[in-house]
């Protein structure tokens, strides 16, 4: 299996080349397990480019209604996740994320007493008001004599998320809001019930989501994506490999359809097509990796290879797209690139 084969199968399994024709945003997120979402506008496109005929407003509506949540589900970064999955993911990943953030807490002079007091204040305020924006929660903490510069506030809120106390609650105007997890995030809107798993079961469940939706992938890729040790990643793969096929070190579920991928895609920043893999050489020439932040900036994909970057500017409610081809690389043909741009413009409209 060569790089072109690997990229083609990933396009299909990630629902970029074989999208869910009738799926809702939460169904897509459920299939993927979670979708990286620190750049909110780009994360909406990460969902939308996998759902035909969806719009930015559709994804925003799903977020406002709590059908998809935004929290620190894997690694110390934001992800979209479904309500029934948020508790077990947080419970499993909280110790790992806390180990990574502990040095920052020392730098910011955040100790156990401050964390306990901040969570008490946040819980009381959200019980009273239902949901509050980040600036409003900062004011609650300041009134409680807890300093809240931007970096410090982010860590205090993330710690409350990791404890399963608060979670996203849509937006109030353009400001992101938080609510208590008990009131926002434990009831699925389409009949799925909250899940509880032991640590070992959580590893298996992550593997069960990862390899079908992102294969072909290696155990090292899975460990990177899930924030796992290689021992944990191998344990998860061993539990699910009977339902997978392998080609060398790559594991995947063969697609059930015969989709023919489009030639050209505009993929968002931090898209799972790049961020889900530790090694990105199968789609990205190492000589161009640094220019596009190793595939994590908005990228142009043509014939299964990254051939450039793109950026948008909003003017009078319309998205103006600028493309930036890599020097020395044959760019995507004008017609194919125009079709990819139009898909994004239709999504924004």
TANOR-V946976 format. One record per backbone hydrogen bond with DSSP energy under -1.0 kcal/mol. CO is the residue of the C=O (numbers start at 1). NH is the residue of the N-H. If there is no record, write none. Layout:
co:CO nh:NH
co:CO nh:NH
//
This chain:
co:2 nh:6
co:3 nh:7
co:4 nh:8
co:5 nh:9
co:6 nh:10
co:7 nh:11
co:8 nh:12
co:9 nh:13
co:10 nh:14
co:11 nh:16
co:11 nh:17
co:12 nh:15
co:24 nh:28
co:25 nh:29
co:26 nh:30
co:27 nh:31
co:28 nh:32
co:29 nh:33
co:32 nh:34
co:35 nh:80
co:39 nh:43
co:40 nh:44
co:41 nh:45
co:42 nh:46
co:43 nh:47
co:44 nh:48
co:45 nh:49
co:47 nh:50
co:48 nh:51
co:50 nh:20
co:51 nh:54
co:55 nh:59
co:56 nh:60
co:57 nh:61
co:58 nh:62
co:59 nh:63
co:60 nh:64
co:61 nh:65
co:62 nh:67
co:62 nh:68
co:63 nh:66
co:69 nh:81
co:71 nh:73
co:71 nh:79
co:75 nh:77
co:78 nh:37
co:79 nh:71
co:80 nh:35
co:81 nh:69
co:82 nh:85
co:84 nh:195
co:85 nh:89
co:86 nh:90
co:87 nh:91
co:88 nh:92
co:89 nh:93
co:90 nh:94
co:93 nh:97
co:94 nh:98
co:95 nh:99
co:96 nh:100
co:97 nh:101
co:98 nh:102
co:101 nh:105
co:102 nh:106
co:103 nh:107
co:104 nh:108
co:105 nh:110
co:111 nh:115
co:112 nh:116
co:113 nh:117
co:114 nh:118
co:115 nh:119
co:116 nh:120
co:117 nh:121
co:118 nh:122
co:119 nh:123
co:120 nh:124
co:121 nh:125
co:122 nh:126
co:123 nh:127
co:124 nh:128
co:125 nh:129
co:126 nh:130
co:129 nh:131
co:132 nh:178
co:133 nh:137
co:134 nh:138
co:135 nh:139
co:136 nh:140
co:137 nh:141
co:138 nh:142
co:139 nh:143
co:141 nh:146
co:142 nh:145
co:149 nh:153
co:150 nh:154
co:151 nh:155
co:152 nh:156
co:153 nh:157
co:154 nh:158
co:155 nh:159
co:156 nh:160
co:157 nh:161
co:158 nh:162
co:159 nh:163
co:160 nh:165
co:161 nh:164
co:165 nh:181
co:167 nh:179
co:170 nh:177
co:172 nh:175
co:175 nh:172
co:176 nh:134
co:177 nh:169
co:178 nh:132
co:179 nh:167
co:180 nh:183
co:180 nh:184
co:181 nh:185
co:192 nh:188
co:198 nh:202
co:199 nh:203
co:200 nh:204
co:201 nh:205
co:202 nh:206
co:203 nh:207
co:204 nh:208
co:205 nh:209
co:206 nh:210
co:207 nh:211
co:209 nh:213
co:210 nh:214
co:211 nh:215
co:217 nh:251
co:218 nh:222
co:219 nh:223
co:220 nh:224
co:221 nh:225
co:222 nh:226
co:223 nh:228
co:229 nh:233
co:230 nh:234
co:231 nh:235
co:232 nh:236
co:233 nh:237
co:234 nh:238
co:235 nh:239
co:237 nh:241
co:240 nh:243
co:241 nh:244
co:245 nh:252
co:247 nh:250
co:250 nh:247
co:251 nh:217
co:252 nh:245
co:263 nh:303
co:265 nh:301
co:267 nh:299
co:268 nh:271
co:271 nh:274
co:271 nh:275
co:272 nh:276
co:274 nh:277
co:280 nh:283
co:280 nh:284
co:283 nh:306
co:285 nh:288
co:288 nh:292
co:289 nh:294
co:290 nh:293
co:292 nh:297
co:293 nh:296
co:296 nh:270
co:298 nh:310
co:299 nh:267
co:300 nh:307
co:301 nh:265
co:302 nh:305
co:305 nh:302
co:307 nh:326
co:308 nh:300
co:309 nh:324
co:311 nh:322
co:313 nh:320
co:315 nh:318
co:318 nh:315
co:320 nh:313
co:322 nh:311
co:324 nh:309
co:326 nh:329
co:333 nh:337
co:334 nh:338
co:335 nh:339
co:336 nh:340
co:337 nh:341
co:338 nh:342
co:339 nh:343
co:340 nh:344
co:341 nh:345
co:342 nh:346
co:343 nh:347
co:344 nh:348
co:345 nh:349
co:347 nh:56
//
